[in-house]
């Protein structure tokens, strides 16, 4: 696949917003490998996952700007002349969005909108790919959940991510800025935030098993999730940017075999050779926004873009655990 991508991205000018974060940095490294001219803008907000170590191996091969995308002159300078813009800016904590909804509005609505506004003013020819989330569906009415499923988010984060999707649709239709939206499921891999559990369970589970600690599994552990290794998510982002027919479309990402959270935790403990699991009740603030089991229909992106996950869950967990066994200290500051 890299050979085909090289013909699209090699020598092209590309911007990744939030490019020091988990998914963004993995995308940045792949773009560098493909020969792209890569600019990264990231505000390095404490606790959000941005980490200079994520791009240490390519630091001298990218243009890095530490700034806020809501700074209009800064983001306009970044988008000007770019062929592709990967709009990954935002924050993913569901609990934080409920405790600080106005801050979530800034990060997940105003920030991605600022990127689109910069494209409108300085570069309408850019192709924009936005990373959304399956969280916008809320509690499923039917499964697997396809793109036509009603969107009824159960938390502020989901509402704001859904709103940001509508910004991208509107700017495509009204201003002619080619946009594609990907609704990501549960992404894991090297670089995922492990400092605290507020931005997803998977990073916290990884830290616990690497440290030989105890995973606190909320509920009975039967909740199903589609798990995607980050390399596969990067493939989807690149396909969305590289495929002209994807313009104006929205695609789910998912997995061939959803896994229960209990089974996932057990597999992590087994692979790491240490750690333990304890079931605990949901805290009230988490129970109110829990969606239960969610399985995703990702047949559309497979059919139209040819995307399928290639890294099986156990292989992805092994790579992730080995990575943090070597580098955990670089993610705890």
C-alpha positions, 0 to 999 in steps of 0.5 A: 500500500505504501507504494500507491501512497507514495505516488499521492503524497511524495513531494506533496505539502501536508499539514497535520493539526494535533500532530504531536498526539497519538494518532497524529504523530503516527500519521506524521511518521508515515507521511515522512516515510512516504516523502511528503513535506510535513508541517505539524501544528500542536498546542501541546496542551498538558494532559491531552496527549501531545508529546514531542517524543512521539516524533523524536525519530523524525523531528529533523524532517518535519516543520513543527509549529507549537501554537494553537490552531485558534490563532488565525494568523498562525493557522492560515500560514500553516494551511497556505499552499498545503495539498492535504490537511489532516484535521485531527485537533481536539480532545477525546475525554468524555468525562472531561467534556461533561465536567467542562463543556465550554472547554470541550466546545473550544477544543472540539468545535472552535478549533476544527472550525478555525482550521476550516476557516483558515482553508476558506481564507487562504487555501480552498484547494486543500483536501481536508480529512477530519477524524470524528468518532463512533461516539456520535451515535450514542447508545445503539438502536441496532447493531452493527451500526452503519453510517445511516444510524441516528446520531444521539450522543450521550455526552458533550464530547459526542455532540461537539464532534458531531457538530464539527462533522457538520462544519466539514460537510457545510464547508465542502458544499458551500465553499468547495473545500473537499472534505472527508470524515472518518468516524473512528472506533477504539484506536490503540497502539504506541503513543496512546496517552497513558498518563491518566484514564480520562481519554480512554480505557485502552491506554490506561489498561496498557500502563497497568499491565506494563507496571504489573498493576491492577486493571479496574474493569467497570461493570461485567466486562461484556461490553463489545468494542471494535478495536483498531491498531493505529497503523490501520487507522493511518491507512484509512486517513491516507486513503480518505485523502488519496481517493477523489471519490471519497470527497463529501463522504463519511465513513465508519472504521471498525474491526472484523471481530469485536472484542469484549472489554473483559476479554481484552483485559485478559489478553493484555495480562496474558501477553504482558505476563503480569498484572491483574483484573478486578471488576468494579462498579461504574462511578455514577458520572461514568454510568450516565454516559456509558453506551454499553456494547457497540459494534460497527458496520464498516462495509462502506469504507471497505467497499468504496476505499478498499480499507480493511484492518490488517493488524490483529488485536493480539499482534497490536497489543503485543507491539503496544506492550513492548513499546511501553515496556521500553518507553513508559517513562517518556509518557508520564511527565 
